[in-house]
Amino acid sequence: MTISSRFRTWLWLAAAIVTLMTIFLVYSWRWLHQPDLSRNVVSYDVPRGESVLQIAQDLHKAGWLQHPRIWSIWARMQGLSGKLRAGEYSLTPGMSPDAILKLFTSGKVILHSLTITEGSTFGDLRRALAQRDDIQHTLNNTSDTELMKTLNLPDIHPEGQFFPDTYQFPKNSTDLAILRMAQTRMQSELARAWQERDAELLIHTPYEALILASIIEKETAKANERKLISGVFMERLSREMRLQTDPTVIYGLGADYDGNLHKADLLRDGPYNTYTRTGLPPTPIALPGAEALQAAVHPQRTGALYFVATGKGDGSHFFSSNLQEHNAAVRRYLDTIRNN
């Protein structure tokens, strides 16, 4: 074979290689950026420390990547192979392989949510956390006292310290991290409410406001009554009358509460029995929301000293300024409840 013929052969071979490479690169580019509408929505966990090739192979097995090696090479070419962020992601129809890669480097993970209900207790909150399988449980064998030390709140009772709201978090967040969010939020809400408090207030510290707010939260779910009930308690405190509120007694009974409050319960002295002791109980009795906090620091005093549930089924109360009027209201509304 002459030199010229060899040269032509090598030239044709080089041209064929270039053509094949061009076809491959064009195909790869189109594949990497081609939306795929044939998939269903799925969630995928990017494991911490997993290699980009292993993730590509996992996605291939799941039917999301036709060419895992092209995807992993593309990730390296983009300088993203070491920037994939661990977490749970939502893969949706129409995502191209390149879009999946960018999603995994964005950190836009699926957010789970937990709702803490207004008026629930800290015990309720701990049980709700323990039942979740999308949360890392680090506190199952931790006492309330130890938990509060971990939150840098030693010697503080946990009741009332966590703000009721819906919190969003990535999968496998720790129970401690969620509690820290709720506790930080309560500090913020309480500080704001206390800063905006009425000038002449018969409670003297933010903690007392928190205690009173927790009682208000348990006494009514009606927004238009919270400040009225706060006003009743303020009126009683101003006259050094006992608060005589059932929810504090029920809280003090704990596991002994059988669903009915008996006369003996009201007569049995204890730190949370506001029928036998004057002033506020020693700690909050529930987790109060923002409206209850505001009511505690903005009481609406009308001279009322008593209130009783009307039994109408809407959670409303009747307010009285003297015992005679209150007793008559109790008899009237007890009849309403019996007749219903």
KELUM-785762 format. One line per field, with one value per residue (C-alpha): x, z, y; residue number from 1; residue in one letter. Coordinates in nm, 4 decimals, padded with zeros to 6 digits. Layout:
BEGIN
u = c(X, ...)
w = c(Z, ...)
v = c(Y, ...)
nr = c(NUM, ...)
rest = c(a, ...)
//
This chain:
BEGIN
u = c(00.0000, 00.1429, 00.1876, -00.0894, -00.3312, -00.2410, -00.2953, -00.6353, -00.7250, -00.6219, -00.8042, -01.1235, -01.0808, -01.0278, -01.3276, -01.5383, -01.4252, -01.5004, -01.8398, -01.9194, -01.8033, -02.0103, -02.3148, -02.2506, -02.2067, -02.5167, -02.7161, -02.5822, -02.6601, -03.0119, -03.0668, -02.9346, -03.1706, -03.4712, -03.7753, -03.9242, -04.3016, -04.3476, -04.2585, -04.4708, -04.3886, -04.1520, -03.9299, -03.5636, -03.3219, -02.9719, -02.7638, -02.4965, -02.1499, -02.2773, -02.0773, -02.2349, -02.1935, -02.3727, -02.6589, -02.6727, -02.6929, -02.9692, -03.1660, -03.1081, -03.2507, -03.5495, -03.6091, -03.5156, -03.1804, -03.1286, -02.7552, -02.6095, -02.2469, -02.3257, -02.5027, -02.2113, -01.9583, -02.1745, -02.1811, -01.8013, -01.7697, -01.9985, -01.7933, -02.1008, -02.0074, -01.8958, -02.1763, -02.4782, -02.6585, -02.8056, -03.1793, -03.5169, -03.6106, -03.9258, -03.8744, -04.1582, -04.2656, -04.0894, -03.7568, -03.4558, -03.1424, -02.9696, -03.2622, -03.2328, -02.8624, -02.9299, -03.2087, -02.9737, -02.7233, -02.9878, -03.0734, -03.4459, -03.5484, -03.9030, -04.0284, -04.2352, -04.4593, -04.5671, -04.8591, -04.8511, -05.2066, -05.2918, -05.3865, -05.2044, -04.9518, -04.5808, -04.6596, -04.8860, -04.6032, -04.3506, -04.5938, -04.6617, -04.2888, -04.2350, -04.4979, -04.3338, -04.1247, -03.9798, -03.7992, -03.4766, -03.5603, -03.2812, -03.4866, -03.6849, -03.4925, -03.4384, -03.6280, -03.7998, -03.5350, -03.2485, -03.4216, -03.4484, -03.0800, -02.9988, -03.1953, -02.9860, -03.2910, -03.1957, -03.4379, -03.7207, -04.0378, -04.1032, -04.4769, -04.5734, -04.2251, -04.3032, -04.5117, -04.8049, -04.7858, -04.7098, -04.3360, -04.1687, -03.8495, -03.6449, -03.6886, -03.4770, -03.4493, -03.4051, -03.6813, -03.4493, -03.4164, -03.7948, -03.8350, -03.5653, -03.7587, -04.0790, -03.9011, -03.7232, -04.0527, -04.2228, -03.9451, -03.9961, -04.3777, -04.3723, -04.1115, -04.3177, -04.6388, -04.4676, -04.3141, -04.6613, -04.8353, -05.0827, -04.9279, -05.1238, -05.0986, -05.1291, -04.8767, -04.5144, -04.3037, -04.3211, -04.3400, -04.6520, -04.7999, -04.7186, -04.8916, -05.2011, -05.2082, -05.2035, -05.5091, -05.6922, -05.6081, -05.7655, -06.0723, -06.1920, -06.1304, -06.3417, -06.1272, -06.3762, -06.3779, -06.0080, -05.9577, -06.2836, -06.1678, -05.8298, -06.0204, -06.2061, -05.8779, -05.7277, -06.0320, -05.9952, -05.6231, -05.6863, -05.9289, -05.7019, -05.9711, -05.8784, -05.8899, -06.1011, -06.0349, -06.0962, -05.8177, -05.5461, -05.6961, -05.7207, -05.3571, -05.2532, -05.4379, -05.2357, -05.2982, -05.5491, -05.7971, -06.0694, -06.2504, -06.4770, -06.3860, -06.5262, -06.5948, -06.3240, -06.0751, -06.1608, -06.1131, -05.7839, -05.5037, -05.2134, -04.9901, -05.2246, -05.5504, -05.6659, -05.9715, -05.7543, -05.4659, -05.4526, -05.2608, -05.1344, -05.0224, -04.6450, -04.6116, -04.8141, -05.0646, -05.0577, -04.8993, -05.0710, -05.0986, -05.0428, -05.4010, -05.3917, -05.0579, -05.2047, -05.5126, -05.2958, -05.1262, -05.4334, -05.7162, -06.0618, -06.1865, -06.5627, -06.6093, -06.7038, -06.5812, -06.7366, -06.8123, -06.9903, -07.0273, -07.3636, -07.3999, -07.5049, -07.2445, -07.0444, -06.8035, -06.9442, -06.9637, -07.1893, -07.0119, -07.1379, -07.0228, -07.1564, -07.2094, -07.5882, -07.6026, -07.3447, -07.5323, -07.8507, -07.6602, -07.5127, -07.8591, -07.9955, -07.7175, -07.7012, -08.0661, -07.9720, -07.6991, -07.9295, -08.2034, -07.9543)
w = c(00.0000, -00.0975, 00.1460, -00.0207, 00.0074, 00.3741, 00.4355, 00.2688, 00.4830, 00.8019, 00.6873, 00.6268, 00.9607, 01.1400, 00.9643, 01.0651, 01.4268, 01.4299, 01.2729, 01.5262, 01.8128, 01.6792, 01.6521, 02.0034, 02.1480, 01.9719, 02.0884, 02.4450, 02.4501, 02.3243, 02.5696, 02.8624, 02.7881, 02.6529, 02.8858, 02.9664, 03.0101, 03.0502, 03.4206, 03.7321, 04.0251, 04.2634, 04.5525, 04.5519, 04.8431, 04.7571, 05.0201, 05.2026, 05.0613, 04.7656, 04.4405, 04.1367, 03.9388, 04.2052, 04.2099, 03.8291, 03.8432, 04.1057, 03.8830, 03.5865, 03.7799, 03.8747, 03.5067, 03.5287, 03.3455, 03.0228, 03.0134, 03.3672, 03.2519, 03.0248, 03.3186, 03.5563, 03.2951, 03.2353, 03.6107, 03.6190, 03.3116, 03.4799, 03.7986, 03.9906, 04.0765, 04.4261, 04.4820, 04.4991, 04.8239, 05.0317, 05.0888, 04.9526, 04.6144, 04.4038, 04.0483, 03.8247, 03.4665, 03.2135, 03.3964, 03.1745, 03.3024, 03.3218, 03.5242, 03.7661, 03.8094, 03.8797, 04.1216, 04.3205, 04.3527, 04.4451, 04.7889, 04.7156, 04.9058, 04.9817, 05.2994, 05.5465, 05.7997, 06.1597, 06.3077, 06.6771, 06.7854, 06.9994, 07.3477, 07.3251, 07.5947, 07.5811, 07.6465, 07.3392, 07.1362, 07.2447, 07.1600, 06.8166, 06.7430, 06.8594, 06.6148, 06.3057, 06.0839, 05.8829, 06.1857, 06.3502, 06.7092, 06.9371, 07.2484, 07.3160, 07.6339, 07.7345, 08.0286, 08.0021, 08.2327, 08.0211, 07.7051, 07.8363, 07.9319, 07.5749, 07.4566, 07.6928, 07.9128, 08.2383, 08.5305, 08.2968, 08.2849, 07.9235, 07.9284, 07.7203, 07.5753, 07.2204, 06.9803, 06.8157, 06.4364, 06.1285, 06.0883, 05.7683, 05.7687, 05.5447, 05.5908, 05.8717, 06.0623, 06.4312, 06.6866, 06.8722, 06.5657, 06.5338, 06.9040, 06.8739, 06.5902, 06.7964, 07.1092, 06.9240, 06.7704, 07.1123, 07.2492, 06.9594, 06.9851, 07.3620, 07.3456, 07.0870, 07.2868, 07.6063, 07.4339, 07.3122, 07.6472, 07.8021, 08.0315, 08.3428, 08.3672, 08.6797, 08.5597, 08.5903, 08.3719, 08.0283, 08.1975, 08.3870, 08.0546, 07.9114, 08.2042, 08.1702, 07.7916, 07.8365, 08.0652, 07.8198, 07.5395, 07.7334, 07.8372, 07.4912, 07.1216, 07.0274, 06.9141, 07.0307, 07.3860, 07.4605, 07.5747, 07.7741, 07.9606, 08.0155, 08.1589, 08.4040, 08.5319, 08.5612, 08.7560, 08.9921, 09.0378, 09.1156, 09.3931, 09.5176, 09.4273, 09.3272, 08.9542, 08.9963, 08.6482, 08.5742, 08.3155, 08.5763, 08.8055, 08.5187, 08.4274, 08.7867, 08.7976, 08.5043, 08.4412, 08.7287, 08.5289, 08.4127, 08.1792, 08.4495, 08.7045, 09.0451, 09.3492, 09.5354, 09.2678, 09.3267, 09.7009, 09.6813, 09.7249, 09.4833, 09.3002, 08.9988, 09.1939, 09.1436, 09.3586, 09.6691, 09.5870, 09.4838, 09.1890, 08.8807, 08.8768, 08.8815, 08.5093, 08.1889, 08.1407, 07.7584, 07.4443, 07.3745, 07.0300, 06.9218, 06.9905, 07.3460, 07.4053, 07.2810, 07.4983, 07.8062, 07.7607, 07.6298, 07.8656, 07.8047, 08.1540, 08.1693, 08.5412, 08.4782, 08.7419, 08.6172, 08.2949, 08.2119, 07.8923, 07.7295, 07.6032, 07.2581, 07.0873, 06.9569, 07.2503, 07.3665, 07.7283, 07.9341, 08.1474, 08.4849, 08.7165, 09.0419, 09.1956, 09.1979, 08.8258, 08.7643, 08.9638, 08.7727, 08.4453, 08.5574, 08.6340, 08.3042, 08.0886, 08.2718, 08.1770, 07.8172, 07.8212, 07.9714, 07.7180, 07.4327)
v = c(00.0000, 00.3353, 00.6210, 00.8145, 00.5231, 00.4739, 00.8410, 00.8266, 00.5237, 00.7000, 01.0096, 00.8146, 00.6387, 00.9673, 01.1147, 00.8140, 00.8446, 01.2174, 01.1508, 00.8793, 01.1004, 01.3873, 01.1629, 01.0329, 01.3818, 01.5131, 01.2110, 01.2482, 01.6198, 01.5637, 01.2781, 01.4795, 01.7672, 01.5786, 01.5982, 01.2563, 01.2690, 00.8953, 00.8749, 00.8942, 01.1194, 00.9403, 01.0369, 00.9497, 00.9613, 01.0778, 00.8967, 01.0893, 01.0120, 00.8074, 00.8321, 00.9939, 00.6684, 00.4652, 00.7163, 00.6984, 00.3202, 00.3363, 00.5738, 00.3431, 00.0467, 00.2619, 00.3441, 00.7099, 00.7062, 00.5135, 00.5867, 00.6080, 00.6395, 00.9335, 01.1006, 01.0445, 01.1677, 01.4751, 01.5426, 01.5323, 01.7532, 02.0073, 01.9938, 01.8725, 01.5155, 01.6152, 01.8636, 01.6340, 01.7078, 01.4276, 01.4269, 01.3248, 01.4724, 01.4638, 01.3425, 01.4578, 01.3834, 01.6059, 01.6159, 01.5638, 01.3861, 01.7245, 01.8656, 01.5712, 01.6457, 02.0123, 01.9194, 01.6965, 01.9822, 02.2408, 02.1065, 02.1593, 01.8501, 01.7367, 01.9011, 01.7030, 01.8745, 01.8367, 02.0297, 02.1169, 02.1910, 02.4921, 02.3791, 02.0476, 01.9639, 01.8973, 01.5314, 01.5309, 01.6826, 01.4197, 01.1401, 01.2927, 01.3076, 00.9499, 00.8223, 00.9700, 00.7435, 01.0339, 01.1758, 01.0591, 00.9688, 01.0846, 01.1605, 00.8423, 00.7630, 01.1241, 01.2720, 01.6089, 01.7555, 01.6237, 01.7436, 02.0982, 02.0923, 01.9901, 02.2941, 02.5107, 02.5716, 02.3999, 02.4296, 02.5429, 02.3353, 02.2243, 02.2907, 02.5921, 02.6408, 02.5221, 02.7269, 02.5472, 02.5742, 02.3651, 02.3077, 02.1877, 01.9869, 01.7553, 01.3817, 01.2348, 01.5623, 01.4919, 01.5305, 01.7674, 01.9933, 02.0205, 02.0970, 02.3613, 02.5291, 02.5335, 02.6552, 02.9362, 03.0407, 03.0516, 03.2703, 03.5105, 03.5188, 03.5612, 03.8384, 04.0253, 03.9903, 04.1063, 04.4065, 04.5105, 04.4482, 04.6918, 04.9507, 04.8515, 04.4755, 04.2626, 04.0078, 04.1022, 03.8724, 03.7130, 03.3727, 03.4756, 03.5875, 03.2449, 03.0732, 03.2886, 03.2402, 02.8623, 02.8820, 03.1075, 02.8620, 02.5755, 02.7739, 02.8789, 02.8255, 03.1299, 03.4204, 03.6841, 03.5470, 03.5157, 03.8756, 03.8652, 03.5545, 03.7183, 04.0156, 03.7886, 03.6468, 03.9947, 04.1101, 03.8162, 03.8731, 04.2395, 04.1372, 03.8565, 03.6042, 03.2518, 03.1888, 02.8736, 02.7427, 02.3741, 02.3211, 02.3852, 02.1216, 01.8739, 01.9371, 01.8797, 01.5472, 01.4186, 01.0484, 01.0411, 01.2469, 01.0074, 01.2453, 01.3871, 01.6512, 01.5541, 01.7703, 01.5818, 01.6871, 02.0530, 02.0141, 01.8250, 02.0781, 02.0851, 02.3340, 02.3431, 02.3603, 02.7186, 02.6437, 02.5994, 02.8341, 03.1979, 03.3336, 03.1580, 02.7929, 02.7350, 02.6572, 02.6762, 02.3949, 02.3736, 02.5159, 02.8512, 03.0062, 03.3649, 03.4793, 03.3451, 03.5192, 03.8461, 03.8011, 03.7488, 04.0859, 04.2727, 04.1713, 04.3157, 04.4000, 04.4475, 04.3892, 04.0252, 03.7814, 03.4587, 03.2743, 02.9526, 02.7501, 02.8105, 02.4555, 02.5782, 02.3642, 02.6595, 02.6836, 03.0172, 03.1395, 03.3645, 03.6239, 03.7515, 04.0287, 03.8775, 03.5353, 03.5536, 03.6191, 03.3479, 03.0841, 03.1631, 03.1280, 02.7956, 02.6574, 02.7876, 02.6520, 02.3196, 02.2753, 02.3581, 02.0945, 01.8303, 01.9035, 01.8715)
nr = c(1, 2, 3, 4, 5, 6, 7, 8, 9, 10, 11, 12, 13, 14, 15, 16, 17, 18, 19, 20, 21, 22, 23, 24, 25, 26, 27, 28, 29, 30, 31, 32, 33, 34, 35, 36, 37, 38, 39, 40, 41, 42, 43, 44, 45, 46, 47, 48, 49, 50, 51, 52, 53, 54, 55, 56, 57, 58, 59, 60, 61, 62, 63, 64, 65, 66, 67, 68, 69, 70, 71, 72, 73, 74, 75, 76, 77, 78, 79, 80, 81, 82, 83, 84, 85, 86, 87, 88, 89, 90, 91, 92, 93, 94, 95, 96, 97, 98, 99, 100, 101, 102, 103, 104, 105, 106, 107, 108, 109, 110, 111, 112, 113, 114, 115, 116, 117, 118, 119, 120, 121, 122, 123, 124, 125, 126, 127, 128, 129, 130, 131, 132, 133, 134, 135, 136, 137, 138, 139, 140, 141, 142, 143, 144, 145, 146, 147, 148, 149, 150, 151, 152, 153, 154, 155, 156, 157, 158, 159, 160, 161, 162, 163, 164, 165, 166, 167, 168, 169, 170, 171, 172, 173, 174, 175, 176, 177, 178, 179, 180, 181, 182, 183, 184, 185, 186, 187, 188, 189, 190, 191, 192, 193, 194, 195, 196, 197, 198, 199, 200, 201, 202, 203, 204, 205, 206, 207, 208, 209, 210, 211, 212, 213, 214, 215, 216, 217, 218, 219, 220, 221, 222, 223, 224, 225, 226, 227, 228, 229, 230, 231, 232, 233, 234, 235, 236, 237, 238, 239, 240, 241, 242, 243, 244, 245, 246, 247, 248, 249, 250, 251, 252, 253, 254, 255, 256, 257, 258, 259, 260, 261, 262, 263, 264, 265, 266, 267, 268, 269, 270, 271, 272, 273, 274, 275, 276, 277, 278, 279, 280, 281, 282, 283, 284, 285, 286, 287, 288, 289, 290, 291, 292, 293, 294, 295, 296, 297, 298, 299, 300, 301, 302, 303, 304, 305, 306, 307, 308, 309, 310, 311, 312, 313, 314, 315, 316, 317, 318, 319, 320, 321, 322, 323, 324, 325, 326, 327, 328, 329, 330, 331, 332, 333, 334, 335, 336, 337, 338, 339, 340)
rest = c(m, t, i, s, s, r, f, r, t, w, l, w, l, a, a, a, i, v, t, l, m, t, i, f, l, v, y, s, w, r, w, l, h, q, p, d, l, s, r, n, v, v, s, y, d, v, p, r, g, e, s, v, l, q, i, a, q, d, l, h, k, a, g, w, l, q, h, p, r, i, w, s, i, w, a, r, m, q, g, l, s, g, k, l, r, a, g, e, y, s, l, t, p, g, m, s, p, d, a, i, l, k, l, f, t, s, g, k, v, i, l, h, s, l, t, i, t, e, g, s, t, f, g, d, l, r, r, a, l, a, q, r, d, d, i, q, h, t, l, n, n, t, s, d, t, e, l, m, k, t, l, n, l, p, d, i, h, p, e, g, q, f, f, p, d, t, y, q, f, p, k, n, s, t, d, l, a, i, l, r, m, a, q, t, r, m, q, s, e, l, a, r, a, w, q, e, r, d, a, e, l, l, i, h, t, p, y, e, a, l, i, l, a, s, i, i, e, k, e, t, a, k, a, n, e, r, k, l, i, s, g, v, f, m, e, r, l, s, r, e, m, r, l, q, t, d, p, t, v, i, y, g, l, g, a, d, y, d, g, n, l, h, k, a, d, l, l, r, d, g, p, y, n, t, y, t, r, t, g, l, p, p, t, p, i, a, l, p, g, a, e, a, l, q, a, a, v, h, p, q, r, t, g, a, l, y, f, v, a, t, g, k, g, d, g, s, h, f, f, s, s, n, l, q, e, h, n, a, a, v, r, r, y, l, d, t, i, r, n, n)
//
